[in-house]
Amino acid sequence: MKRLLLLIGFLILTSCAHKAKVSAPGSELFLSERYSYIKGNDGRVFIVTSNSKDFDDAVKKIHIGPSSVDKLNLWVITPLKKEKKH
């Protein structure tokens, strides 16, 4: 009886576990010294910069064309030291 329950539990766990295919939202990630950007499949361009001057330069170099721009705040938190494992 124990073996049967163990076998059923194992089969349930293995039948539910699937590897999910993970990919970036765009086809490619473009890196530069002052900015990075991703072109999405739906035509959106996501630009990451540290200041507005670099953003304006990125828009000029990428040649986006007529579009609307939504500037969002992005907070990047970098830990000063590695986490302690308990």
Residue, then its C-alpha position, 0 to 999 in steps of 0.5 A: m500500500k505504501r509503495l502504491l501511494l508513493l508511486i501515485g505521488f511520484l506520477i502526479l508530480t512528474s506529470c505536472a512538472h513541465k519545463a517552460k520555454v523562456s525567451a526575451p520579450g524582443s528578438e534582440l537586446f541591443l547594448s551601447e555605452r550609454y543606453s540599451y534597448i529591446k524591440g518588441n514583437d508588437g513594434r514597441v521599443f524599450i530604452v533604458t538609460s541613466n539620464s534624459k540626454d542619453f535617451d534623446d541620443a538613443v531615440k535619434k540613433i534608433h530612428i524610431g519614426p513618428s511615435s508617442v513616448d511614455k517616460l517611466n521611472l525605473w529603479v535598479i537596486t544593486p545589493l552592496k554585499k551578497e546575501k547570507k544563506h541560512 
